[in-house]
Amino acid sequence: MFACDAGMGSSAMGASVLRNKFKKAGLQDIDVTNTAISNLPDDADLIVTHQDLTDRAKAKRPDAEHISVANFMNSPKYEELVDRLKK
């Protein structure tokens, strides 16, 4: 789940980038969506946020894994996640 203030724009672009990386890696069974932090669903198990918003997302969903990025469009954390999930 990608989360930002409004759940549109940057988080939608980031979700699209990661969805494409997953597809290229053969990980098509993983659902990548985006939403506003205030609308994070109870079943979100991994949440990607901009580093300025991570604390808010953690407060909303403390039980989820959180990945904090500096840039939704190009983060080395995406490749790390792809590699981890491929194993």
C-alpha positions as CSV (number, residue, x, y, z in Angstrom):
1,M,0.0,0.0,0.0
2,F,1.3,3.4,-0.9
3,A,0.0,6.2,1.3
4,C,0.2,10.0,1.2
5,D,-1.8,12.9,2.4
6,A,-4.6,12.7,-0.2
7,G,-4.0,9.2,-1.7
8,M,-3.6,10.5,-5.2
9,G,-0.8,12.0,-7.3
10,S,2.5,11.0,-5.9
11,S,1.4,7.8,-4.2
12,A,-0.5,6.7,-7.3
13,M,2.7,7.2,-9.4
14,G,4.8,5.3,-6.8
15,A,2.3,2.4,-6.8
16,S,2.5,2.3,-10.5
17,V,6.3,2.2,-10.5
18,L,6.4,-0.6,-8.0
19,R,3.6,-2.5,-9.7
20,N,5.7,-2.5,-12.9
21,K,8.9,-3.6,-11.1
22,F,6.9,-6.5,-9.5
23,K,5.6,-7.4,-13.0
24,K,9.1,-7.5,-14.5
25,A,10.3,-9.6,-11.6
26,G,7.4,-12.1,-12.1
27,L,5.6,-11.1,-8.9
28,Q,2.2,-10.4,-10.4
29,D,0.2,-11.9,-7.5
30,I,1.1,-9.0,-5.2
31,D,-1.6,-6.3,-5.0
32,V,-0.1,-2.7,-5.0
33,T,-2.6,0.1,-4.3
34,N,-2.6,3.6,-3.0
35,T,-4.7,5.6,-0.5
36,A,-4.6,8.5,1.9
37,I,-3.0,7.8,5.3
38,S,-6.3,8.4,7.0
39,N,-7.9,5.7,4.9
40,L,-5.3,2.9,5.4
41,P,-7.2,-0.4,5.5
42,D,-6.8,-2.8,8.4
43,D,-5.3,-5.5,6.2
44,A,-2.5,-3.4,4.8
45,D,0.6,-5.3,5.8
46,L,3.3,-3.2,4.1
47,I,3.0,0.6,3.7
48,V,5.3,2.8,1.6
49,T,5.3,6.5,2.5
50,H,7.4,9.6,1.8
51,Q,9.9,10.0,4.7
52,D,8.0,13.1,5.8
53,L,4.8,11.1,6.3
54,T,6.1,7.8,7.8
55,D,5.4,8.8,11.4
56,R,1.8,9.5,10.6
57,A,1.4,6.2,8.8
58,K,3.0,4.3,11.7
59,A,0.6,6.0,14.2
60,K,-2.3,4.9,12.0
61,R,-1.1,1.3,11.4
62,P,1.6,0.5,14.0
63,D,1.3,-3.3,13.3
64,A,2.3,-3.0,9.5
65,E,5.8,-3.0,8.0
66,H,6.7,0.6,6.9
67,I,9.1,1.6,4.1
68,S,10.1,5.2,4.1
69,V,11.3,6.7,0.8
70,A,12.7,10.1,-0.2
71,N,11.2,9.9,-3.7
72,F,8.1,7.9,-4.8
73,M,9.3,7.8,-8.4
74,N,12.8,6.5,-7.9
75,S,13.8,4.8,-4.7
76,P,16.5,2.1,-4.2
77,K,14.1,0.6,-1.6
78,Y,11.9,-0.7,-4.4
79,E,14.7,-2.9,-5.8
80,E,15.5,-4.1,-2.2
81,L,11.8,-5.0,-1.7
82,V,11.6,-6.8,-5.1
83,D,14.8,-8.8,-4.3
84,R,13.5,-9.7,-0.8
85,L,10.1,-10.9,-2.2
86,K,11.7,-13.0,-5.0
87,K,13.5,-15.0,-2.3
